Amino acid sequence: MTLTMRGKPRQFLVLVLVATVIFVSYKAFLEDEHKLSFKGEPSATGKKSPVMFEDVNALMPLTQSSEHLEKMRQHEQKMLQNVREMIRQREEEIKGVAPSGGTRSSLWKGLGRTMASDPAPRFALSKRFVHLDLKGAPPTMSYMRRLLPFLRSLGATGILLEYEDMFPYQGSLDDICAHDSYSVDDVKEINRLAAANGLELIPLIQTFGHMEFVLKRDGFKGLREVPSFPQAICPTNNRTLPLIREMIDQVLALHPNARYLHIGSDEVYNIGECPLCQERMERFHWKTEGLLMSHVRAVSEYVAERHRLRAIMWDDMFRKVPLETILDSQIGRFVDVVVWSYQDRVNESLPSEIWHKYAECFQNIWLASAFKGASSPISFSTDIGKRLLNHVSWTNVIERYSDLIPFTGIFLTGWQRFDHFATLCELLPAGTPSLAVNLRFLQSLSWNDDDEDRVRDALGCNSRVPLTPEINGADIHCNFPGSRVFELVHNFDTLVYNLENEFFKSNYVTGFVNDYNVLTRFSSPALLEQAMLRYSAGYRNLTFFQMAITEALNEVFDKYTVDEWLQTNVRPLMRQLDDYNAKIRDLLLPNTWPRRPITIGPSDGSSGSPVPERQIKEPQHAMEP
């Protein structure tokens, strides 16, 4: 039976259908506004959106391709396989099987030692110090108050505090500290916070190489080993030791509970080059090793005799020094050595001979890995998988040489700059998940689903942290000190990838906004407008990101660090986009073009003379930076 509607009932049904369509459309519009509005930015309705930019990728119409994501997932799986394979090798060593297929006893035979008949027990590094590199991005004190308890909860037992120019030197040393250095009260509070959280604090002072923060200043440039390089201090100049002793005295005066002092002394690139040092070497019939041993002994002996502390120093300058030279200096009476390597195959970067040598020369041997800041001087995100491989590799080395050396502990370094003049690399909050992963591994000596879940819970994350930074992290949200910085930096990888592949390397730009197009003012208007649309999308996303990361960084760092990070990572991209915007706009001006061939340069009237202006469709920016 067919029913028909006439008159008012039919009109009513039509009105209901129209109203429904309008309501659904309006609701969808509001949802879009909700997604695209930044905190405090008025939407089209005139109301401020409550959204706090929780996910920068939600603003991006350009996302990583499925092929790229699959490639990254495969990379992460391969990384996990490498980690598990290295752990398996360590387990075999515990059982007495060397990676080469031999036995541990044959390994020790090669070192002139024998192994007990029973396999060595699983080791435990009870001393796990986290290195805070304050020569770049020094955290605010409000962040320090949250950070130190959190580090203790992750399993850290101590802090290695590298002050550089952030220590409040006074008197004759006033000129070497930064204008935004910590105050005396700040340093006292850091000591109190460390003690309250059961963290042993070891201050680090550079005393040989990496002394740029001192030697760059006019009052101390005369102490340089090489006049044009403010990296290494001259060990022979009669002003050198008084300067270093004064630095030590001031730092230790504010660390009354310290048991150790780290005296740096790594990567002394210039030694024995100045006339004073050359004359001294000739007088004592020394090689450069003689200068090294004399200076390090003078510094470490002062620490021991004046302050009753034991000095610690990086090991790299000893690696090529003959065994007899180290023994003759008796340096082992005063200093412990820290063997450092940040490679994912430590055993390949450190020859086996140095372990035998160090075992004879030093009472205590420490190790140093890296949880961040060891990949590139301009890296902004941490490759957690690579850092985990470094720590797994270290545990394999420890198992291999545990009968030879009773290792004292490990420093997990987190470099913030490669040196005083370098730009910022990964920020501390961006590297915190890597720190959590590696502290967990050092405690459990495993990496499985349970370990991943424990790290996720410790960081307060809603999902497991990917080991590869390139994998899209749009859905990762965590709750640890500075976690907002980590989330946004993780998303920045995606943003940069999108800009590279969807704009800078797109056919619209490479084929129609290249140097030839710009010089000849000869390009396709239709494709240029496509390039302009992509420029507008990229510029909008980058602008939103800059606003969000600025807010997050201000919760952790001072304005100088915030500005440096933006100038290093965000604003160069903005300048590139602005440059392309100007090129595209200029290319869109002509509305007639010359016949081929086209001569490049002002001699060609078509490109060197004014042309009629073309109407340009202005790109719609989300907002100006």
Order of alpha helices (4+ residues) and beta strands (2+ residues): alpha-alpha-alpha-beta-alpha-beta-alpha-beta-alpha-beta-beta-alpha-beta-alpha-alpha-beta-alpha-beta-alpha-alpha-beta-alpha-beta-alpha-alpha-alpha-alpha-alpha-alpha-alpha-alpha-alpha
